[in-house]
């Protein structure tokens, strides 16, 4: 990334750049600011994958704290889409290593999807389907590739996830590390980590097929808050390339290590 300060412009953003009285030469001030910025960029580029993941773990509450989490329950609201973009209440329950249960309320009826790490089921009475149905092969593939409750970077080696540094780039105007994640099953995802806070900024998802063509999907992590010592995003916003608007999941409550059945 090239960093410059062009003081030939009449309104350079460096304070005092317009002064030519000899006390603070214009070029000296620009050179000093550029040197500081360049040094910061060089330092950021020098971090290894191990250092980035270590800083990420610390920023999210620490490895020991996350390793102590066996179950996690989050509830809030999610956008259901449609012309009126209805918002529905949900509860997501997670249990190590890769068990999950998602319940959404629609017109006072539950819609439930469960996954035990191998098999999964869905229950959708509001669609006129009163009996549980097994997840399809494609749905099982997506669930199997889902991250554990602490995400991909914490204990990535144990989870069989290969993490590579692609480079540094801007995400919504902020410097980020672009990481490539290759999971044990061969699924590849791209994850961006803020270069200042070391918290996850966004991750790409399974492309959606619209009008017969795949469209890139990305989910942004926003509004981090501390829950029982853990730094957790409370807004997840998903955008699809070529599709107007976005879909948000808002977390209102978090329960750490509640008792959950298998």
Order of alpha helices (4+ residues) and beta strands (2+ residues): alpha-alpha-alpha-beta-beta-beta-beta-beta-beta-alpha-beta-beta-beta-beta-beta-beta-beta-beta-beta
